[in-house]
Amino acid sequence: MKAVFLSLCLTALISCKNTESQKETPMTETQNTEHTSFYIGTYTDGDSQGIYKASLEADGTFTKPVLAAEVANPSFLAFNDAKDILLSVTEREQGKIGTFKVAGDTLTPINEQNSGGANPCFVTINEANYVLVANYTGGNVGLLKLNEQDGSLSELLDVEQHEGQGTTDRQEGPHAHSAWFLPDGSGIVSADLGTNQLWFSKINTQTNKLEPAETQKLDLPEGAGPRHLVFHPSNGFIYVLNELDNTVAQIGKENERYSVKTVTSILPEDFDAFSKAADIHISKDGKFIYASNRGHDSIAILEVTEDGSLTLIANEPTKGKDPRNFQLTPDEKFVIVANQNSNNLVSYTRDPESGLMTYASEITAPTPVCILFE
């Protein structure tokens, strides 16, 4: 009887141990056929060879990332509307932007063009196939166009060169960090960390040139360092993530003029060590905004109030170092975080009512800095 009891205890202990380890062990497709595929942009100055592909299973575990295309420093990725062409920057002194045909688990190179400046760090494309690329060191935004027939990129059509400087060491000159098409189709806004401003422009579709908008620039609070932004789906506000002072600025528009309404910290009040913000996303219902902190190594969770201002409700640890890019899955049930300097991806389940995140799983990935879902 004693032997049987010991045998049952041992079986239970083994079962518990196996259950705990499953959170960090990727499942195969034979175990769970429901999964969401995504591409991983990286820096290739270490073990990475380029762009990788992986999947998130229905329980939040990962499949092992596999190399999809060899390319230097593909630090930011984007899809065209049909999601059959992937665009990738090559973040180097001689900046490039390239396109790839999506073919199963591999990416077939199509062509590559100059980005218009040094160290491109962001790319986006609209429904008319205009492509914007932000060149960080070049301090400018390049304009190109995608050929819908063969997926190739045009030569550089135009460059919007920024000028000016801010007040910190990182703001000695212009550093364009991102560029975005306004949701209403009226133009473009780019975030320049170096000049500490948002720059507004529009595309002249007759000449394929970038032209200043009526209100060309908006100053952010001194030392803010605007990096990325999101558009609220219904209240009309733009929320700008400021890298240098770890805040989110609420931007409103009245009588065709933009202004800063509120500024909210994404760090806990008792944290006074070095940190810098990286990425920002908003839930489809507009209730919650998420932002990544590098240094504090957390995802800040902010609630959007009735007047559009923000309240910091939590900081979820990222279980890794320097969370760069992160994404909500298309169904918004999970959040995936790319920890650049600990070489890992971490998944969290997301509660749509509270906005809070709960750790699900993690897996090794080489210098991940961008996540793009299919």
Phi, psi and chi 1 to 4 in degrees:
 res  aa     phi    psi   chi1   chi2   chi3   chi4
   1 MET       -  -43.1 -175.0   71.3  179.8      -
   2 LYS   -61.0  -39.8 -174.6  174.8 -179.2  179.8
   3 ALA   -65.7  -39.9      -      -      -      -
   4 VAL   -64.1  -41.6  171.2      -      -      -
   5 PHE   -62.7  -43.9  175.8   75.9      -      -
   6 LEU   -63.2  -39.0  -72.1  172.6      -      -
   7 SER   -64.0  -40.8  175.9      -      -      -
   8 LEU   -65.9  -39.7  -71.7  171.2      -      -
   9 CYS   -63.3  -42.9  -71.4      -      -      -
  10 LEU   -63.2  -41.6 -179.0   58.6      -      -
  11 THR   -62.0  -41.2  -59.3      -      -      -
  12 ALA   -65.8  -41.0      -      -      -      -
  13 LEU   -63.2  -42.9  -75.6  170.8      -      -
  14 ILE   -62.8  -41.3  -67.9  171.8      -      -
  15 SER   -62.8  -43.2  175.7      -      -      -
  16 CYS   -63.9  -42.5  -70.6      -      -      -
  17 LYS   -61.4  -41.8 -175.3  175.8 -179.5 -178.8
  18 ASN   -64.8  -38.3  -73.2  -18.6      -      -
  19 THR   -64.1  -42.3  -59.2      -      -      -
  20 GLU   -64.0  -40.4  -69.5  172.8   -2.6      -
  21 SER   -73.9  -19.1   65.7      -      -      -
  22 GLN   -62.6  -25.8  -77.8  177.2   -1.0      -
  23 LYS   -66.8  -21.4  -77.5 -161.5  169.5 -174.7
  24 GLU  -112.9    8.6  -65.0 -170.7    3.8      -
  25 THR  -110.6  117.5  -56.8      -      -      -
  26 PRO   -60.0  139.6  -16.2   27.4      -      -
  27 MET   -91.1  150.1  -65.8 -179.8   68.1      -
  28 THR   -89.3  164.3   64.7      -      -      -
  29 GLU   -67.8  -20.0  -68.2 -169.4   18.0      -
  30 THR   -73.7  -25.4   55.8      -      -      -
  31 GLN   -81.1  -34.3  -67.0  171.4  -65.7      -
  32 ASN  -153.0  113.3 -169.1  -25.7      -      -
  33 THR   -86.1  -10.7   56.3      -      -      -
  34 GLU   -86.0  119.5  -64.7 -177.6   32.0      -
  35 HIS  -155.0  160.3   63.3  -86.5      -      -
  36 THR  -120.9  119.3  -55.2      -      -      -
  37 SER   -87.7  149.6  -62.9      -      -      -
  38 PHE  -152.4  157.7   59.7   94.3      -      -
  39 TYR  -103.8  152.7  -70.1   92.0      -      -
  40 ILE  -122.8  118.0  -51.9  162.7      -      -
  41 GLY   -86.1  146.8      -      -      -      -
  42 THR  -141.4  172.8   68.9      -      -      -
  43 TYR  -103.3  137.1  -78.8  121.0      -      -
  44 THR  -104.7   25.5   54.8      -      -      -
  45 ASP   -88.0    7.7   48.5    3.2      -      -
  46 GLY  -131.3 -123.7      -      -      -      -
  47 ASP   -82.6  -17.3  -66.3  -26.9      -      -
  48 SER   -71.3  148.4  174.4      -      -      -
  49 GLN  -112.9   -4.0  -65.0  176.8  -89.5      -
  50 GLY   154.4 -131.2      -      -      -      -
  51 ILE   -95.4  133.4  -57.6  169.6      -      -
  52 TYR  -115.8  161.0  -70.3   76.9      -      -
  53 LYS  -127.1  139.8 -172.4  176.6 -177.6 -179.0
  54 ALA  -147.7  177.3      -      -      -      -
  55 SER  -135.1  151.3  -67.7      -      -      -
  56 LEU  -105.9  124.4 -172.1   71.9      -      -
  57 GLU   -78.8  170.8  -56.3  -70.4   -3.0      -
  58 ALA   -63.1  -22.5      -      -      -      -
  59 ASP   -97.2    5.1   62.2   -6.0      -      -
  60 GLY    93.4   -0.2      -      -      -      -
  61 THR   -85.2  163.1   56.1      -      -      -
  62 PHE  -107.8  151.5  -67.2   96.6      -      -
  63 THR   -86.9  158.7   61.4      -      -      -
  64 LYS   -68.2  130.0 -176.7  178.2  179.1  179.8
  65 PRO   -61.0  136.1  -23.2   34.7      -      -
  66 VAL  -122.0  147.2  -64.7      -      -      -
  67 LEU   -68.2  126.0 -175.4   65.2      -      -
  68 ALA  -102.5  -30.3      -      -      -      -
  69 ALA  -161.0  136.9      -      -      -      -
  70 GLU   -85.7  120.9  -70.3 -169.2   26.8      -
  71 VAL  -157.7  146.5   56.2      -      -      -
  72 ALA   -79.6  129.7      -      -      -      -
  73 ASN    43.1   58.3  -74.5   -5.7      -      -
  74 PRO   -79.8   73.5   32.4  -34.9      -      -
  75 SER   -81.6  -11.4   64.0      -      -      -
  76 PHE  -148.5  139.3 -154.0   88.3      -      -
  77 LEU  -128.0  156.3  -46.9  173.4      -      -
  78 ALA  -153.6  154.9      -      -      -      -
  79 PHE  -108.7  150.8  -89.1  129.4      -      -
  80 ASN   -74.8  174.5   66.7  -22.4      -      -
  81 ASP   -57.7  -41.0  -98.6    9.7      -      -
  82 ALA   -76.9  -11.8      -      -      -      -
  83 LYS    59.9   28.3  -67.4 -168.0  173.4 -177.3
  84 ASP  -105.8   -5.4   58.5  -10.4      -      -
  85 ILE  -126.3  127.7  -56.9  -64.1      -      -
  86 LEU  -106.8  134.9 -177.4  143.6      -      -
  87 LEU  -106.8  140.8  -62.7   88.2      -      -
  88 SER  -140.5  136.7  170.9      -      -      -
  89 VAL   -80.0  156.7  -58.1      -      -      -
  90 THR  -115.7  100.3  -67.9      -      -      -
  91 GLU   -80.5   88.3 -170.6  174.9  -21.2      -
  92 ARG  -142.9  173.6  -75.7 -173.3  166.2  176.4
  93 GLU   -57.3  -42.0 -170.1   65.5   27.7      -
  94 GLN   -93.3   87.7  -61.8  -64.4  -37.1      -
  95 GLY   -65.7  137.6      -      -      -      -
  96 LYS  -132.0  156.5  -59.2  -74.8 -174.9 -179.9
  97 ILE  -133.9  128.8  173.8   77.7      -      -
  98 GLY  -127.1  161.4      -      -      -      -
  99 THR  -121.4  151.3   57.5      -      -      -
 100 PHE  -136.4  140.7  -61.6   81.4      -      -
 101 LYS   -83.8  127.9  178.5   70.3  176.0  176.6
 102 VAL   -78.7  119.0  178.2      -      -      -
 103 ALA  -137.1   91.8      -      -      -      -
 104 GLY    65.3 -126.9      -      -      -      -
 105 ASP   -92.7    4.9  -71.1  -23.5      -      -
 106 THR  -118.4  159.3   61.7      -      -      -
 107 LEU  -117.6  123.5  -61.9  170.7      -      -
 108 THR   -98.0  120.2  -55.7      -      -      -
 109 PRO   -60.5  139.0  -20.0   31.8      -      -
 110 ILE  -107.4  -64.5  -61.6  173.4      -      -
 111 ASN  -159.3  174.9   81.1  -34.4      -      -
 112 GLU  -142.5  141.7 -173.3  178.8   60.4      -
 113 GLN  -134.5  163.6  -62.5  -73.1    2.1      -
 114 ASN   -67.0  143.0  -69.1  -33.2      -      -
 115 SER   -86.6  -12.8   66.2      -      -      -
 116 GLY    99.1   -2.0      -      -      -      -
 117 GLY  -174.7  178.7      -      -      -      -
 118 ALA   -85.2  144.5      -      -      -      -
 119 ASN    54.1   62.4  -63.2  116.1      -      -
 120 PRO   -62.5  134.6   24.8  -34.0      -      -
 121 CYS  -128.7    3.7   58.8      -      -      -
 122 PHE  -158.2  141.9 -174.4   94.3      -      -
 123 VAL  -145.2  144.7   61.6      -      -      -
 124 THR  -148.8  162.8 -170.6      -      -      -
 125 ILE  -143.1  145.1 -178.2  171.9      -      -
 126 ASN  -107.7 -176.5   71.1   -4.5      -      -
 127 GLU   -66.5  -24.8  -67.5  178.9   -4.6      -
 128 ALA   -86.6    6.2      -      -      -      -
 129 ASN    69.6   21.0  -71.3  -41.9      -      -
 130 TYR   -77.6  139.7  -79.7  105.7      -      -
 131 VAL  -116.8  130.6  175.1      -      -      -
 132 LEU  -113.0  135.8  -59.9  174.0      -      -
 133 VAL  -131.6  129.1   54.6      -      -      -
 134 ALA   -94.9  123.2      -      -      -      -
 135 ASN  -102.1  109.5  -64.1  -64.5      -      -
 136 TYR   -63.1  -58.3  179.3   82.5      -      -
 137 THR   -70.7  -34.0  -54.3      -      -      -
 138 GLY   -68.7  -22.3      -      -      -      -
 139 GLY    65.3   37.6      -      -      -      -
 140 ASN  -150.1  172.6   57.0   35.9      -      -
 141 VAL  -121.0  126.3  174.2      -      -      -
 142 GLY   -96.9  146.1      -      -      -      -
 143 LEU  -117.3  128.2  174.9   67.8      -      -
 144 LEU  -136.8  179.5  -53.8   92.4      -      -
 145 LYS  -140.4  140.8 -163.0  166.4 -172.7 -178.2
 146 LEU   -90.3  132.6 -177.2   74.5      -      -
 147 ASN   -80.3  114.7 -176.9  -42.4      -      -
 148 GLU   -65.9  -25.8 -167.1  171.6    6.8      -
 149 GLN   -73.1  -46.8  -57.9  -56.9  -45.4      -
 150 ASP  -118.7    0.2   61.7    9.8      -      -
 151 GLY    77.6   10.4      -      -      -      -
 152 SER   -85.9  156.6   64.4      -      -      -
 153 LEU   -95.4  142.6  -82.1  172.9      -      -
 154 SER   -69.9  168.1   69.6      -      -      -
 155 GLU   -65.8  166.0  -67.7 -175.5   -4.7      -
 156 LEU   -57.2  125.2 -169.9   67.6      -      -
 157 LEU   -88.6  -38.4  -60.8  173.9      -      -
 158 ASP  -165.4  164.2 -161.1   17.2      -      -
 159 VAL  -135.6  130.4  172.9      -      -      -
 160 GLU   -98.1  106.1  174.8 -173.0  -89.7      -
 161 GLN   -89.0  125.5 -177.0   60.9   51.7      -
 162 HIS   -89.0  154.4  -63.4  175.8      -      -
 163 GLU  -139.5  149.8  -64.3  178.7   -6.9      -
 164 GLY   122.9  179.2      -      -      -      -
 165 GLN  -155.4  161.1   61.1 -175.7   43.9      -
 166 GLY  -102.5 -149.2      -      -      -      -
 167 THR  -115.2   -3.5   58.0      -      -      -
 168 THR  -107.7  172.9   72.2      -      -      -
 169 ASP   -61.4  -31.5  -68.7  -18.1      -      -
 170 ARG   -79.7   -3.9  -72.2  -85.2  -55.4  -79.1
 171 GLN  -118.1   39.1  -63.3  177.5  -48.8      -
 172 GLU   -75.2  -12.6   79.3  -66.4  -16.0      -
 173 GLY  -169.2 -180.0      -      -      -      -
 174 PRO   -66.5  139.8   23.7  -33.0      -      -
 175 HIS  -140.4   86.8  -66.3  -53.6      -      -
 176 ALA   -65.4  123.1      -      -      -      -
 177 HIS  -109.0  -21.7 -138.5  -51.7      -      -
 178 SER  -164.4  160.1   62.0      -      -      -
 179 ALA  -144.0  138.9      -      -      -      -
 180 TRP  -138.4  143.9  -49.1   77.1      -      -
 181 PHE   -83.4  127.1  -65.8   99.7      -      -
 182 LEU   -63.4  137.8  -66.3  171.5      -      -
 183 PRO   -57.4  -30.1  -24.0   33.6      -      -
 184 ASP   -84.2    2.8   63.1    4.1      -      -
 185 GLY    78.7    8.7      -      -      -      -
 186 SER   -81.9  -13.0   63.1      -      -      -
 187 GLY   165.4 -150.9      -      -      -      -
 188 ILE  -133.8  145.3  -66.2  162.5      -      -
 189 VAL  -129.6  133.9   56.8      -      -      -
 190 SER  -123.1  144.5   56.5      -      -      -
 191 ALA  -100.3  121.4      -      -      -      -
 192 ASP  -114.4  108.8 -164.9  -56.9      -      -
 193 LEU   -63.8  -36.5 -178.6  147.6      -      -
 194 GLY   -72.9  -44.3      -      -      -      -
 195 THR   -83.3   -9.4   69.4      -      -      -
 196 ASN    64.3   38.9 -153.1   53.8      -      -
 197 GLN  -140.2  158.5  -64.0  166.6  -40.6      -
 198 LEU   -95.4  135.7  -62.5 -177.2      -      -
 199 TRP  -112.0  130.1  -72.2   64.3      -      -
 200 PHE  -111.2  134.6  -65.4   90.6      -      -
 201 SER  -151.3 -176.9   56.5      -      -      -
 202 LYS  -149.4  161.1   56.0 -173.3  177.2 -178.9
 203 ILE   -97.8  124.3  -59.5  173.2      -      -
 204 ASN   -82.6  105.9 -176.8  -34.3      -      -
 205 THR   -73.3  -12.0   57.1      -      -      -
 206 GLN   -80.4  -38.7  -59.4  -58.8  -48.6      -
 207 THR  -103.9   -9.8   62.3      -      -      -
 208 ASN    56.9   43.6  -75.9  -27.5      -      -
 209 LYS  -122.1  155.3  -59.6  -64.3 -178.1 -176.2
 210 LEU   -90.3  129.9  -67.4  166.5      -      -
 211 GLU  -124.4  144.1  -61.0  177.1  -11.4      -
 212 PRO   -62.2  142.9  -18.6   30.1      -      -
 213 ALA   -76.9  171.1      -      -      -      -
 214 GLU   -58.4  -45.0 -174.9  175.0  -17.1      -
 215 THR  -101.6  105.2  -59.1      -      -      -
 216 GLN   -81.7  -35.8 -174.5 -177.1   11.8      -
 217 LYS  -137.0  149.9  -67.5  177.7  -78.5 -172.6
 218 LEU  -130.3  123.3  174.5   66.4      -      -
 219 ASP   -76.7  135.8  -66.8  -31.1      -      -
 220 LEU   -94.8  164.6  -85.1  -65.6      -      -
 221 PRO   -54.0  145.5  -28.5   36.3      -      -
 222 GLU   -52.5  130.8 -174.7  174.2  -44.7      -
 223 GLY    76.3   10.2      -      -      -      -
 224 ALA   -69.4  -53.5      -      -      -      -
 225 GLY    76.9   66.2      -      -      -      -
 226 PRO   -59.1  137.0   21.7  -32.1      -      -
 227 ARG  -125.1  -64.7  179.2 -176.1  172.5   96.6
 228 HIS  -128.5  172.4  -77.3 -169.7      -      -
 229 LEU  -154.9  166.3   55.3   84.9      -      -
 230 VAL  -135.8  156.4  -68.0      -      -      -
 231 PHE  -108.2  129.7  -56.0   97.5      -      -
 232 HIS   -69.1  139.9 -165.3  -83.2      -      -
 233 PRO   -70.4  -15.4   23.3  -33.9      -      -
 234 SER  -142.5  -25.6   59.1      -      -      -
 235 ASN   -90.4   -4.0   69.2   16.8      -      -
 236 GLY    84.4   -4.0      -      -      -      -
 237 PHE   -85.0  150.5  -68.5  113.6      -      -
 238 ILE  -104.2  137.3  -57.3  173.0      -      -
 239 TYR  -115.2  115.8  -64.2   91.3      -      -
 240 VAL  -103.4  124.3  179.9      -      -      -
 241 LEU   -83.9  122.3  179.7   69.8      -      -
 242 ASN  -101.0  116.0  -63.0  -52.4      -      -
 243 GLU   -66.3  -43.7  176.4  177.3  -20.4      -
 244 LEU   -78.0  -35.0  -58.0 -176.8      -      -
 245 ASP  -108.2   10.3   69.8   -3.6      -      -
 246 ASN    55.7   53.8  -57.0  -80.3      -      -
 247 THR  -134.5  167.2   64.0      -      -      -
 248 VAL  -119.8  124.6  176.7      -      -      -
 249 ALA   -98.7  131.4      -      -      -      -
 250 GLN   -89.4  118.8  175.1 -165.8    6.2      -
 251 ILE  -109.3  125.9  -50.4  -62.4      -      -
 252 GLY  -114.2  166.1      -      -      -      -
 253 LYS  -132.5  125.5 -174.4  180.0 -178.0 -178.0
 254 GLU  -137.2  132.6  -64.3  176.5    6.3      -
 255 ASN    51.5   43.4  -60.5  -40.0      -      -
 256 GLU    67.4   13.1  -60.7  -55.2  -47.7      -
 257 ARG  -121.0  137.7  -61.2 -167.9   68.8   84.8
 258 TYR   -92.0  151.2  -68.2   93.2      -      -
 259 SER  -153.7  157.6   62.4      -      -      -
 260 VAL   -84.1  122.0  178.1      -      -      -
 261 LYS   -92.2  -54.0  -60.9  -62.8 -176.1 -177.2
 262 THR  -141.3  161.2   62.6      -      -      -
 263 VAL  -133.5  128.9  177.9      -      -      -
 264 THR  -126.8  132.0  -54.3      -      -      -
 265 SER   -71.9  146.4  174.4      -      -      -
 266 ILE  -107.7   14.8   59.4  172.2      -      -
 267 LEU  -116.6  150.9  -69.0  170.7      -      -
 268 PRO   -62.1  150.5  -20.0   31.6      -      -
 269 GLU   -60.4  -31.8  -70.6 -175.7    2.8      -
 270 ASP   -89.4    5.5   59.1   -5.3      -      -
 271 PHE   -94.2  123.2 -178.0   80.4      -      -
 272 ASP  -128.5   11.9   57.3    6.1      -      -
 273 ALA   -85.0  177.5      -      -      -      -
 274 PHE   -73.2  137.9  175.6   77.9      -      -
 275 SER  -156.9  155.6 -168.7      -      -      -
 276 LYS  -143.1  140.1   55.6 -177.3  179.3  178.6
 277 ALA   -79.8  157.4      -      -      -      -
 278 ALA  -130.4  -51.2      -      -      -      -
 279 ASP  -142.9  158.5 -162.9   17.6      -      -
 280 ILE  -145.0  141.3 -175.6  170.0      -      -
 281 HIS  -145.3  157.8  -66.7  -77.2      -      -
 282 ILE  -128.2  143.3 -171.5  168.1      -      -
 283 SER   -70.3  154.1   57.6      -      -      -
 284 LYS   -61.9  -28.7  -67.8  175.1 -176.0  176.5
 285 ASP   -83.4   -3.8   59.2   13.7      -      -
 286 GLY    74.8   10.9      -      -      -      -
 287 LYS   -84.2  -28.9  -67.8 -179.0  178.9  179.5
 288 PHE  -135.0  143.6  -59.6  100.3      -      -
 289 ILE  -118.7  140.0  -75.2  176.9      -      -
 290 TYR  -120.9  141.8  -59.6   82.9      -      -
 291 ALA  -145.2  145.0      -      -      -      -
 292 SER  -100.4  138.4   55.4      -      -      -
 293 ASN  -112.2  121.6  -70.7  -54.0      -      -
 294 ARG  -100.0  117.1  -65.1  172.5  -68.6  176.0
 295 GLY   123.7  -62.3      -      -      -      -
 296 HIS   -71.7  -21.9 -172.4 -106.5      -      -
 297 ASP    52.7   64.8  -66.1  -25.2      -      -
 298 SER  -150.6  163.0   67.0      -      -      -
 299 ILE  -104.1  117.7  -59.3  -62.8      -      -
 300 ALA   -78.5  136.1      -      -      -      -
 301 ILE  -114.7  118.2  -54.9  169.6      -      -
 302 LEU  -120.0  138.9  -56.6  105.0      -      -
 303 GLU   -96.8  137.2 -173.5  173.1   11.6      -
 304 VAL   -88.2  120.7 -178.8      -      -      -
 305 THR   -85.5  177.7   64.9      -      -      -
 306 GLU   -60.2  -35.6  -73.0 -172.4    9.1      -
 307 ASP   -88.7    6.3   64.7    0.2      -      -
 308 GLY    90.2   -8.4      -      -      -      -
 309 SER   -73.7  168.2   61.0      -      -      -
 310 LEU  -116.1  149.3  -56.8  178.6      -      -
 311 THR  -127.0  124.2  -59.6      -      -      -
 312 LEU   -74.4  120.4  178.4   65.8      -      -
 313 ILE  -108.6  -19.7   58.3  174.4      -      -
 314 ALA  -168.6  158.9      -      -      -      -
 315 ASN  -127.8  112.5  -74.7   88.2      -      -
 316 GLU   -93.3  121.3 -179.1   66.2   32.6      -
 317 PRO   -59.0  141.7  -23.0   33.8      -      -
 318 THR   -93.6    1.5   60.9      -      -      -
 319 LYS    53.3   38.6  -62.9 -173.6  179.1  -67.1
 320 GLY  -174.9  177.2      -      -      -      -
 321 LYS  -106.9  130.9 -174.7  171.4  175.7   55.4
 322 ASP    60.9   69.5  -63.7  -37.4      -      -
 323 PRO   -65.2  112.2   25.8  -34.5      -      -
 324 ARG   -88.5  -90.2  174.9   93.4  166.2 -140.2
 325 ASN   -90.5  154.4 -176.1 -126.6      -      -
 326 PHE  -150.1  165.7   68.4   95.1      -      -
 327 GLN  -148.0  146.0  -71.1  -76.0   -7.7      -
 328 LEU   -82.6  139.4  -80.7   67.5      -      -
 329 THR   -64.5  159.3   53.9      -      -      -
 330 PRO   -53.9  -33.5  -29.6   37.4      -      -
 331 ASP   -88.5   -2.8   60.5   10.3      -      -
 332 GLU    63.4   19.1  -60.8 -161.7  -28.1      -
 333 LYS   -81.9  -21.7  -67.3 -179.7  178.9  179.5
 334 PHE  -132.2  160.4  -67.9   92.5      -      -
 335 VAL  -125.0  132.1  176.8      -      -      -
 336 ILE  -112.5  130.9  -62.0  179.2      -      -
 337 VAL  -114.8  133.9  179.3      -      -      -
 338 ALA  -101.9  108.2      -      -      -      -
 339 ASN   -90.6  102.9  -70.2  -56.0      -      -
 340 GLN   -58.3  -49.6  176.9 -179.7   -9.5      -
 341 ASN  -100.8   12.5  -69.3  -40.4      -      -
 342 SER  -121.8    5.1   54.2      -      -      -
 343 ASN    54.8   50.2  -60.5  -54.5      -      -
 344 ASN  -149.3  152.9   65.9  -33.7      -      -
 345 LEU  -106.1  139.9  -59.1  173.4      -      -
 346 VAL  -129.4  135.7 -177.5      -      -      -
 347 SER  -110.6  149.5   64.6      -      -      -
 348 TYR  -135.9  141.9  -60.0   81.1      -      -
 349 THR   -77.3  150.5   57.2      -      -      -
 350 ARG  -123.5  129.6  175.0 -177.0  171.9  -87.7
 351 ASP   -89.1  114.7 -174.8  -31.0      -      -
 352 PRO   -68.2  -20.3   25.5  -34.0      -      -
 353 GLU   -83.7  -45.1  -62.4  -57.4  -41.5      -
 354 SER   -94.5  -19.7   68.2      -      -      -
 355 GLY    81.2   -5.4      -      -      -      -
 356 LEU   -77.2  157.7  -60.9  179.4      -      -
 357 MET  -116.7  144.3  -60.6  159.1   49.9      -
 358 THR  -128.6  130.1  -57.2      -      -      -
 359 TYR   -55.6  135.7  169.9   76.2      -      -
 360 ALA  -117.9  -52.4      -      -      -      -
 361 SER  -165.0  173.1 -176.0      -      -      -
 362 GLU  -155.2  162.2   63.6 -174.7  -73.5      -
 363 ILE  -156.0  154.1 -162.7  168.7      -      -
 364 THR   -73.7  139.3  -61.2      -      -      -
 365 ALA  -150.9  140.5      -      -      -      -
 366 PRO   -78.1  113.7   28.5  -32.7      -      -
 367 THR    43.6   57.9  -32.6      -      -      -
 368 PRO   -76.2  132.0   31.0  -35.1      -      -
 369 VAL  -134.9   -2.1  -66.9      -      -      -
 370 CYS  -152.4  139.3 -176.6      -      -      -
 371 ILE  -124.8  130.1  -64.6  167.0      -      -
 372 LEU  -133.9  115.3  179.3   67.4      -      -
 373 PHE   -81.7  146.2  -78.0  100.3      -      -
 374 GLU   -70.3      -  -79.1 -168.6  -43.9      -
